[in-house]
Amino acid sequence: MFSNFKIIPNYSYGKILFGIEMDSFVEKYGEPEEIDIIDEDEDLDTTILHYWDKGFSLFFAGQVNPILVGIETEHPKSSLYGKKIMGMTKEDIIALMAENGHKNYDIENEEYVGNTNKKDLRVSYEESMMDFFFRDNLLVYMNFGVLIDENGDIEAI
């Protein structure tokens, strides 16, 4: 069912398109293995569908008909700009992004989930809505998405 892991920033992950309604996605692709709900924002609920065995999680936002606004993946076949990215070094990702017009980024250390003595390194490209997470200088997962307005519509980038 999922055989295309090509990341197109602000558009899709394989055949999974940003903006698809959550109910439509589940009907088409099946039930997730786990669901998390974040309701800290009174104007916008976020539901996360985890497809652990497929190597990704999907973030749906909205009050009435939540739409896909973010994807997090660790799938080894994930590709960006024609290159498989999992396992790439921080320097390789920064070079790949620069070659494709993404030059402005921030770097931060984050606590590694499950081990407070270790830190993940996050390289973030705010303008293109992409974050890359490295452990021991190798990419272990990334997330990417789109912005939505107060009406729940995807904003143009």
C-alpha positions as CSV (number, residue, x, y, z in Angstrom):
1,M,0.0,0.0,0.0
2,F,2.8,2.5,0.9
3,S,5.6,2.1,-1.6
4,N,6.5,5.6,-2.4
5,F,8.4,7.5,0.2
6,K,9.4,10.6,-1.8
7,I,9.2,13.8,0.2
8,I,7.9,16.9,-1.7
9,P,8.2,19.8,0.7
10,N,4.9,21.5,1.5
11,Y,3.0,19.0,-0.8
12,S,3.3,15.3,-0.1
13,Y,4.9,12.2,1.1
14,G,4.6,9.7,-1.7
15,K,0.9,9.6,-2.5
16,I,-0.1,11.1,0.8
17,L,-1.1,14.7,0.1
18,F,-1.2,17.5,2.7
19,G,-4.8,18.7,3.2
20,I,-6.5,15.3,3.0
21,E,-9.1,15.0,5.7
22,M,-8.3,12.5,8.5
23,D,-11.5,10.4,8.0
24,S,-10.7,10.1,4.3
25,F,-7.1,9.1,5.0
26,V,-8.1,6.4,7.4
27,E,-10.8,5.1,5.1
28,K,-8.3,4.9,2.2
29,Y,-5.2,3.7,4.0
30,G,-6.4,1.9,7.2
31,E,-6.5,2.4,10.9
32,P,-3.3,3.6,12.7
33,E,-1.6,1.5,15.4
34,E,-1.9,4.3,17.9
35,I,-3.6,7.7,18.2
36,D,-2.5,10.7,20.3
37,I,-4.6,13.9,20.8
38,I,-3.1,17.3,21.6
39,D,-5.7,19.7,22.7
40,E,-3.5,22.4,24.4
41,D,-4.6,25.1,21.9
42,E,-8.3,26.0,22.4
43,D,-8.6,27.1,18.8
44,L,-6.9,24.1,17.2
45,D,-6.9,20.4,18.1
46,T,-4.1,18.1,16.7
47,T,-4.6,14.4,16.3
48,I,-1.5,12.2,15.6
49,L,-2.0,8.9,13.8
50,H,1.0,6.6,14.3
51,Y,1.8,4.0,11.7
52,W,4.8,2.5,13.5
53,D,5.2,-0.5,11.3
54,K,5.2,1.8,8.2
55,G,7.8,4.2,9.7
56,F,5.7,7.4,9.9
57,S,3.3,9.4,12.0
58,L,0.7,11.9,10.6
59,F,-0.5,15.1,12.2
60,F,-4.0,16.3,11.5
61,A,-5.2,19.7,12.7
62,G,-8.6,21.3,12.9
63,Q,-11.8,21.4,14.9
64,V,-14.4,19.9,12.6
65,N,-12.7,18.1,9.7
66,P,-9.1,17.8,10.7
67,I,-6.7,17.9,7.7
68,L,-3.1,16.5,7.3
69,V,-0.7,19.3,8.2
70,G,2.5,17.4,9.2
71,I,4.4,14.2,8.7
72,E,7.2,12.6,10.8
73,T,9.1,9.8,9.2
74,E,12.0,7.5,10.0
75,H,11.4,5.1,7.1
76,P,14.7,4.1,5.6
77,K,13.4,4.5,2.0
78,S,12.4,8.2,2.6
79,S,13.9,10.4,-0.1
80,L,14.2,14.1,-0.6
81,Y,15.4,15.8,-3.8
82,G,16.2,12.3,-5.3
83,K,18.4,11.1,-2.4
84,K,17.6,8.6,0.3
85,I,18.1,10.7,3.4
86,M,18.0,8.4,6.5
87,G,21.5,7.8,7.8
88,M,22.9,10.9,6.1
89,T,25.2,13.1,8.1
90,K,24.2,16.6,9.2
91,E,26.7,18.0,6.7
92,D,25.2,16.0,3.9
93,I,21.7,17.2,4.7
94,I,22.8,20.8,5.0
95,A,24.5,20.5,1.6
96,L,21.5,18.8,0.0
97,M,19.2,21.5,1.3
98,A,21.5,24.3,0.1
99,E,21.7,22.7,-3.4
100,N,17.9,23.0,-3.5
101,G,17.6,26.6,-2.4
102,H,17.2,26.1,1.4
103,K,20.1,28.0,2.9
104,N,18.7,29.4,6.2
105,Y,18.6,26.9,9.1
106,D,18.9,26.7,12.9
107,I,20.6,24.1,14.9
108,E,19.5,23.0,18.5
109,N,20.2,20.2,20.8
110,E,17.1,18.3,22.2
111,E,16.8,15.7,24.8
112,Y,16.7,12.2,23.4
113,V,13.5,10.5,24.4
114,G,14.2,7.7,26.9
115,N,17.7,8.8,27.8
116,T,18.2,12.2,29.5
117,N,22.0,11.9,29.1
118,K,21.9,12.0,25.3
119,K,20.9,14.7,23.0
120,D,19.5,14.7,19.5
121,L,20.7,17.4,17.2
122,R,17.9,19.2,15.3
123,V,18.5,21.1,12.1
124,S,15.4,23.2,11.3
125,Y,14.4,25.0,8.1
126,E,11.6,27.2,9.2
127,E,10.7,28.7,5.8
128,S,10.2,25.3,4.3
129,M,8.7,23.7,7.4
130,M,11.3,20.9,7.7
131,D,13.2,19.5,10.8
132,F,15.9,16.9,10.7
133,F,16.9,15.0,13.8
134,F,20.4,13.5,14.2
135,R,21.8,11.0,16.6
136,D,25.6,10.5,16.6
137,N,25.6,12.8,13.5
138,L,23.3,10.5,11.5
139,L,19.7,11.4,10.4
140,V,17.3,9.2,12.4
141,Y,14.0,10.9,11.6
142,M,12.6,14.1,10.1
143,N,9.3,16.0,10.1
144,F,7.8,18.3,7.5
145,G,4.5,20.1,7.0
146,V,2.4,23.0,6.1
147,L,0.9,26.0,7.9
148,I,-2.9,26.4,8.2
149,D,-4.9,29.5,8.9
150,E,-7.6,30.1,11.5
151,N,-10.2,28.6,9.1
152,G,-8.2,25.3,8.8
153,D,-7.1,26.0,5.2
154,I,-3.5,25.5,4.1
155,E,-1.6,28.7,3.8
156,A,0.4,29.4,0.6
157,I,4.2,29.3,1.1
